Amino acid sequence: MIRVDGRTLRCADVVTAARTEGPLGIDVSIAALRNAEHAWKLAEELSTRRVVYGRTTGVGANKDDTVESSVEHGLRLLRSHAGGSGDELPPGQVRAMLLIRLNQLLAGRSGISPELIGALAEAVHTGALPLVHRLGAIGTGDLAPLAEAALALTGERPWVTGHVPPVPVRAGDALAFMSSNAATLAEATLAAMRLNTLTRASHAVAALTYVALDGNPEAYATPVHEARPHAGQVACAAEMRRLLGMHQTPKPGRRIQDPFGLRAFPQVQGPALDAIHYLRDVLAVEINASTENPMISTVHNDAYHHAHFHTAYVSTALDQARATVHQVAELSVARLGDLVEPEFTGLRPFLAAGPPGSSGVMILEYVAHDALTELRQAALPATLGTAVVSRGIEDHASFSTQAARAATAACAAYQQVLACELVAAVRALRMREADLVELPVRDAFDAAAAVLSGSLDDRPLTEDIAAAGGVLEELARI
């Protein structure tokens, strides 16, 4: 049961909603509903005695056009803004978007009608999904996707799955419903939580490679990281010590210093852990935030015009997370290169086991570098551009929408990179018959070995890579 009260929604709840096909158990706060109704009544009253953007005026560059606050005006706004294009949003992202928008509205500062909130809650609960398109936002409000969703609630646009009885749009509902980045936040949250899982799993993957390469434990030793105690770096080193059973610094490995893929892992993984932690903190604020412009304050009995729709926090946090994850992925590819090198493993080139000239896992480096190149493109910052729209009135954009899409692409590419390293690490450990019995990372080896073929013949590794990618979520929990 997910609590929806405008204050306590968690990123993990968004993931749960995205993954739940069909009815979703939600507990909608009665107190929050009452507060939202109070704000609606206040907004209606304010519109009779002062200028309220989007209710008594047009929107964007039409802000100085006086209009009558009416149902007709609201419907015109929704219809004109429901111009989304491109592919349909994936069902999971739509489910997450609807949950986030419902929670934001229950913060009680939108001035939206109780009927529309109730219809949205019914859609979230029953799993009904409106048809929503991918294109139509630049990080200053998901106007097109949310307008499409609102018109589905009124009965004017189609549903992909299920439906709810149509409800009327009250005066002022249109902008109040659209004034949010819920679609962008949905994709950003799902990507952030996936990156969190992959970075946790990467500790286990790196630890398996460490064992296969007879790594030097000094690089993870407590005294080393106490000397430069960045939070993520310290956490990574501690996790490696846990997985490798290093209750105290063991004797050195085969080399006085390992390649950077092992030796610099905490220093490179640390920034990624910190960046993802910060990203999750930003998103936890955003999914519980009142972003509607204008904001209706029942405490101050007034409306406030502002720019909460601008999501620079989200876009910059996403850019940082993708950049740091790319560096970690580079180390994974570097460790894969070490795993196919006899100097480091004591095994044949490419972990081959057949006749002379056998290729073994040679293809993994090509796949990993292909995926790394895609990740590199996805890691390019989205925040270095801007846009001037609506006759110059809206003269800056965060492009958090595009940053979130890039984060989704980064997740897919990073998973492929880690999967390639995992396939090679497990194969090397099988060939060496390494003793993992006393190490906590043995659980990771067992989980991966259970889904990866034990055959050492030259053969297609497509299914192995897919299986390795699929087991990463389990490795993240070890």
C-alpha positions in Angstrom: 0.0 0.0 0.0 1.5 3.3 -1.1 0.7 6.3 1.0 -0.2 9.3 -1.2 -0.4 12.5 0.9 1.7 15.1 -1.0 4.6 14.8 1.5 5.9 11.3 1.9 6.0 9.6 -1.5 9.3 7.8 -1.9 11.4 7.1 -5.0 10.9 3.3 -4.3 7.1 3.8 -4.4 7.5 5.3 -7.9 9.4 2.2 -9.0 6.7 0.0 -7.4 4.0 1.8 -9.3 5.9 1.5 -12.6 6.3 -2.2 -12.2 2.7 -2.9 -11.1 0.5 -3.9 -14.0 -3.2 -3.6 -13.1 -4.6 -2.3 -9.8 -2.2 -0.5 -7.4 -2.9 -0.3 -3.7 -2.8 3.4 -2.7 -3.8 5.1 0.5 -5.0 8.6 -0.3 -4.9 10.9 2.6 -8.3 12.3 3.5 -6.7 15.3 5.2 -4.7 16.1 2.0 -8.0 15.8 0.0 -9.6 18.4 2.3 -6.7 20.7 1.9 -6.8 20.4 -1.8 -10.5 21.2 -1.8 -9.9 24.2 0.4 -7.3 25.5 -2.1 -9.7 24.9 -5.0 -12.4 27.0 -3.3 -9.8 29.7 -2.6 -8.6 29.8 -6.2 -12.2 30.2 -7.4 -12.7 33.1 -5.0 -9.4 34.7 -5.9 -10.2 34.7 -9.6 -13.2 37.0 -8.9 -11.1 39.7 -7.2 -7.6 39.7 -8.7 -5.6 38.7 -11.7 -4.6 35.0 -11.6 -2.4 33.7 -14.4 -4.0 30.9 -16.5 -7.4 31.5 -14.9 -8.2 35.1 -15.7 -5.4 35.4 -18.3 -4.0 33.5 -21.2 -0.7 31.6 -20.8 2.9 32.2 -22.0 3.1 35.3 -24.1 -0.6 35.6 -23.8 -0.3 36.5 -20.1 -1.6 40.0 -20.6 -4.7 38.8 -22.4 -7.7 39.1 -20.0 -10.1 36.1 -20.3 -13.1 35.0 -18.4 -12.4 32.2 -15.9 -14.5 29.5 -17.5 -14.7 25.8 -18.5 -14.4 26.8 -22.1 -11.1 28.6 -21.5 -9.7 25.6 -19.6 -10.7 23.2 -22.4 -9.1 25.4 -25.0 -5.9 25.4 -23.0 -5.9 21.6 -22.7 -6.8 21.0 -26.3 -4.2 23.4 -27.6 -1.4 22.0 -25.4 -2.2 18.3 -26.0 0.1 18.3 -29.1 2.5 15.5 -28.0 4.2 13.6 -30.7 6.6 10.8 -31.3 6.5 7.4 -29.7 4.0 6.6 -26.9 5.5 6.7 -23.4 6.2 3.2 -22.0 3.4 1.9 -19.7 5.6 1.9 -16.6 6.6 5.5 -17.1 2.9 6.5 -17.5 2.0 4.7 -14.3 4.8 6.5 -12.5 3.8 9.9 -14.0 0.2 9.5 -12.8 1.2 8.6 -9.3 3.7 11.5 -9.0 1.1 14.0 -10.4 -1.5 12.7 -7.9 0.9 13.1 -5.0 1.9 16.6 -6.1 -1.8 17.7 -6.4 -2.4 16.3 -2.9 0.1 18.8 -1.5 -2.8 21.1 -1.7 -1.5 24.2 -3.5 -2.8 23.7 -7.1 -6.3 25.0 -6.8 -7.5 22.0 -8.8 -11.0 20.6 -8.5 -11.7 17.6 -6.2 -13.4 15.8 -9.1 -10.3 15.8 -11.3 -8.1 14.7 -8.3 -10.6 11.9 -7.7 -10.6 10.7 -11.3 -6.8 10.7 -11.3 -6.7 8.7 -8.1 -9.1 6.2 -9.6 -6.8 5.9 -12.7 -3.8 5.3 -10.5 -5.7 2.7 -8.4 -7.2 0.8 -11.3 -4.1 0.9 -13.5 -5.9 2.8 -16.3 -3.4 4.3 -18.7 -4.1 7.2 -21.0 -2.4 7.5 -24.4 0.6 9.9 -23.8 3.3 10.8 -26.3 7.0 11.1 -25.7 7.7 14.5 -27.2 6.5 17.9 -25.9 8.6 19.1 -23.0 11.9 20.9 -22.5 12.2 20.9 -18.7 9.8 23.8 -17.9 6.7 21.8 -17.4 5.5 18.6 -19.2 2.7 20.5 -20.9 1.9 18.1 -23.8 2.0 14.8 -21.8 -0.1 16.2 -19.0 -2.6 17.9 -21.2 -3.1 14.5 -23.0 -3.6 12.8 -19.6 -6.1 15.5 -18.5 -8.2 15.2 -21.7 -8.3 11.4 -21.2 -9.8 12.1 -17.7 -12.4 14.3 -19.3 -13.3 11.6 -21.9 -11.8 13.5 -24.9 -8.7 11.4 -25.5 -8.2 7.6 -25.6 -7.0 5.2 -23.0 -4.5 2.5 -23.8 -5.5 0.3 -20.8 -8.7 0.6 -18.9 -10.5 3.9 -18.3 -12.3 6.0 -15.7 -15.7 7.7 -16.0 -15.2 11.1 -17.6 -15.2 14.1 -15.3 -15.8 17.8 -16.2 -13.0 20.3 -16.2 -13.7 23.1 -13.9 -12.6 26.7 -14.5 -8.9 26.9 -13.7 -8.2 23.1 -13.8 -6.3 23.2 -17.1 -3.1 25.0 -16.2 -3.2 23.6 -12.6 -3.1 20.1 -14.0 -0.4 20.8 -16.7 1.9 22.9 -14.4 4.2 20.0 -13.4 7.1 17.9 -14.6 5.6 14.6 -13.6 6.4 12.8 -16.8 10.1 13.9 -16.6 10.3 13.1 -12.9 8.9 9.6 -13.6 11.6 8.8 -16.1 14.3 10.4 -14.0 13.2 8.5 -10.9 13.1 5.2 -12.6 16.5 5.8 -14.2 18.0 7.0 -10.9 16.8 3.9 -9.0 18.2 1.7 -11.8 21.5 3.4 -11.7 21.5 2.9 -8.0 21.0 -0.8 -8.5 23.7 -1.1 -11.1 26.3 0.7 -9.1 25.5 -1.5 -6.1 25.9 -4.6 -8.3 29.1 -3.3 -9.8 30.8 -3.8 -6.4 30.1 -7.5 -6.6 31.2 -7.7 -10.3 34.5 -5.9 -9.5 35.1 -8.1 -6.5 34.8 -11.2 -8.6 37.3 -9.8 -11.1 39.6 -8.9 -8.2 39.6 -12.6 -7.1 40.1 -13.8 -10.7 43.1 -11.4 -11.0 44.6 -12.0 -7.6 44.3 -8.3 -6.7 46.3 -6.4 -4.2 44.0 -5.6 -1.1 46.1 -2.6 0.0 44.1 -0.3 -2.4 40.9 -0.9 -0.3 42.5 -0.8 3.2 40.9 1.4 5.8 44.0 3.5 6.6 44.2 4.5 2.9 40.6 5.8 2.8 40.7 7.5 6.2 43.4 9.7 4.7 41.0 11.1 2.0 37.5 10.4 3.4 35.1 11.3 0.6 31.8 9.6 1.5 31.3 7.6 -1.7 34.9 6.5 -1.9 34.9 5.4 1.8 31.6 3.5 1.2 33.0 1.7 -1.9 36.2 0.6 -0.2 34.2 -0.6 2.8 31.9 -2.6 0.5 34.9 -4.2 -1.3 36.4 -5.1 2.0 33.1 -6.7 3.1 32.7 -8.7 -0.1 36.3 -9.9 -0.1 36.3 -10.8 3.6 39.0 -8.2 4.4 38.4 -7.8 8.2 42.0 -6.7 8.3 44.4 -5.9 5.5 45.6 -9.3 4.1 48.9 -10.0 2.6 49.6 -8.3 -0.7 48.4 -10.0 -3.9 50.5 -11.0 -6.9 51.4 -7.4 -7.8 52.6 -4.5 -5.8 50.2 -2.4 -7.7 47.1 -3.4 -9.8 45.9 -1.7 -12.9 43.6 1.3 -12.3 40.5 -0.9 -13.0 41.0 -2.5 -9.6 43.3 0.0 -7.7 41.3 3.2 -8.5 37.9 1.6 -8.2 36.9 3.4 -4.9 38.2 6.7 -6.2 36.1 6.5 -9.4 33.1 4.6 -8.0 32.9 7.1 -5.1 31.8 10.1 -7.1 29.1 8.0 -8.8 27.7 6.8 -5.5 27.7 10.4 -4.3 26.1 11.7 -7.4 23.3 9.1 -7.4 22.7 9.8 -3.7 22.3 13.5 -4.5 20.1 12.8 -7.5 17.8 10.7 -5.3 17.6 13.4 -2.7 16.6 15.9 -5.4 14.0 13.7 -6.8 12.6 12.9 -3.3 12.0 16.7 -3.0 10.5 17.1 -6.5 8.0 14.3 -6.4 6.5 15.8 -3.2 6.7 19.4 -4.3 4.0 21.9 -5.2 5.2 23.1 -8.6 1.9 24.6 -10.0 2.1 28.2 -11.2 0.4 30.0 -9.7 0.6 28.5 -6.2 -2.6 28.8 -4.2 -1.7 29.3 -0.5 -4.5 28.7 1.9 -2.2 29.7 4.7 -1.7 33.2 3.3 -5.1 33.4 1.5 -3.5 34.4 -1.8 -2.0 33.2 -5.1 1.7 33.5 -5.9 3.3 33.5 -9.3 6.7 31.8 -9.5 9.0 29.5 -11.5 8.9 26.1 -9.7 8.2 24.5 -13.0 11.9 25.1 -13.9 13.9 22.0 -13.1 17.5 23.0 -13.1 18.1 20.9 -9.9 16.9 17.8 -11.7 18.8 18.4 -15.0 22.1 19.2 -13.4 21.8 16.2 -11.0 21.1 13.9 -13.9 24.0 15.3 -15.9 26.4 14.7 -13.0 25.1 11.2 -12.4 25.5 10.1 -16.0 29.0 11.6 -16.2 30.2 9.8 -13.1 28.7 6.5 -14.1 30.4 6.7 -17.5 33.8 6.9 -15.7 32.9 3.8 -13.6 31.9 2.0 -16.8 35.3 2.8 -18.3 36.9 1.0 -15.4 34.7 -2.0 -16.0 35.9 -2.2 -19.6 39.5 -1.9 -18.4 39.0 -4.8 -16.0 37.6 -6.8 -18.9 40.8 -6.2 -20.8 42.8 -7.5 -17.8 40.6 -10.6 -17.7 41.6 -11.6 -21.2 45.3 -11.0 -20.6 47.4 -14.0 -19.6 49.8 -11.8 -17.7 47.1 -11.0 -15.2 45.2 -14.3 -15.1 47.8 -17.0 -15.7 45.3 -18.4 -18.3 45.2 -18.5 -22.0 44.5 -15.3 -24.0 40.8 -14.4 -24.1 40.1 -17.2 -21.6 40.1 -19.7 -24.4 39.9 -23.4 -23.7 39.8 -25.0 -27.2 42.5 -25.7 -29.8 45.2 -23.2 -30.6 43.6 -20.0 -32.1 40.3 -20.4 -30.1 38.7 -17.0 -29.5 37.1 -17.6 -26.1 35.5 -14.4 -24.9 37.3 -12.1 -27.4 33.9 -10.7 -28.6 33.1 -9.4 -25.2 35.5 -6.5 -25.5 33.9 -5.4 -28.8 30.4 -5.6 -27.2 31.6 -3.7 -24.1 33.2 -0.9 -26.1 30.2 -0.6 -28.3 28.0 -0.2 -25.2 30.5 2.2 -23.6 30.4 4.4 -26.7 26.6 4.6 -26.3 27.0 5.4 -22.7 29.6 8.1 -23.6 27.0 9.8 -25.9 24.3 9.5 -23.2 26.7 11.1 -20.7 27.0 14.3 -22.7 25.5 17.2 -20.7 21.9 18.2 -21.6 22.2 21.4 -19.6 24.6 23.2 -22.0 21.8 24.4 -24.3 18.8 26.6 -23.8 15.6 27.6 -25.6 13.7 30.8 -26.0 10.0 30.2 -26.6 6.6 31.9 -26.4 7.7 35.2 -28.0 10.7 35.5 -25.7 8.8 35.4 -22.4 10.1 32.0 -21.6 13.8 32.5 -22.2 15.5 29.6 -20.5 15.0 25.8 -20.3 16.6 23.2 -18.1 16.2 20.3 -20.6 15.7 17.9 -17.6 13.3 15.9 -19.9 16.2 15.2 -22.3 18.6 14.6 -19.4 16.1 12.0 -18.0 15.9 10.3 -21.4 19.7 10.2 -21.6 19.8 8.6 -18.1 17.5 5.8 -19.3 19.9 5.2 -22.2 22.8 5.2 -19.8 21.2 2.6 -17.7 20.8 0.2 -20.7 24.4 0.8 -21.8 26.0 0.4 -18.4 24.1 -2.8 -17.8 25.7 -4.2 -21.0 29.1 -3.2 -19.9 28.8 -4.8 -16.5 27.3 -7.9 -18.0 30.3 -8.4 -20.3 32.7 -8.1 -17.3 30.6 -10.5 -15.3 30.6 -13.2 -18.0 34.4 -13.0 -18.2 35.0 -12.9 -14.5 32.8 -16.0 -13.9 34.5 -17.9 -16.7 38.0 -17.0 -15.4 37.0 -18.2 -11.9 35.7 -21.4 -13.2 38.9 -22.0 -15.2 41.1 -21.3 -12.2 38.8 -23.1 -9.7 39.4 -20.2 -7.4 38.7 -20.8 -3.7 35.7 -18.6 -2.9 34.2 -20.6 0.0 35.1 -18.2 2.8 34.3 -15.0 0.9 30.9 -13.2 1.0 31.4 -12.6 -2.8 30.9 -16.3 -3.2 27.1 -15.6 -3.2 27.6 -13.4 -6.2 29.5 -16.1 -8.0 26.9 -18.7 -7.2 24.1 -16.5 -8.4 25.9 -15.7 -11.7 27.1 -19.2 -12.3 23.6 -20.5 -11.9 22.4 -18.6 -15.0 25.6 -18.6 -17.1 26.5 -21.6 -19.2 29.5 -23.6 -18.0 30.6 -24.4 -21.6 34.1 -23.2 -22.5 33.7 -23.9 -26.2 33.8 -21.1 -28.8 30.2 -20.3 -29.2 27.8 -17.3 -29.4 27.8 -15.4 -26.0 24.6 -13.5 -26.7 22.5 -15.5 -24.2 25.3 -15.3 -21.6 25.4 -11.5 -21.8 21.6 -11.3 -21.4 21.6 -13.7 -18.5 24.4 -11.7 -16.8 22.5 -8.5 -17.2 19.4 -10.1 -15.7 21.2 -11.3 -12.6 22.7 -7.9 -11.7 19.7 -6.9 -9.6 20.3 -10.0 -7.5 24.0 -9.1 -7.1 23.0 -5.7 -5.9 21.3 -7.2 -2.9 24.3 -9.4 -1.9 
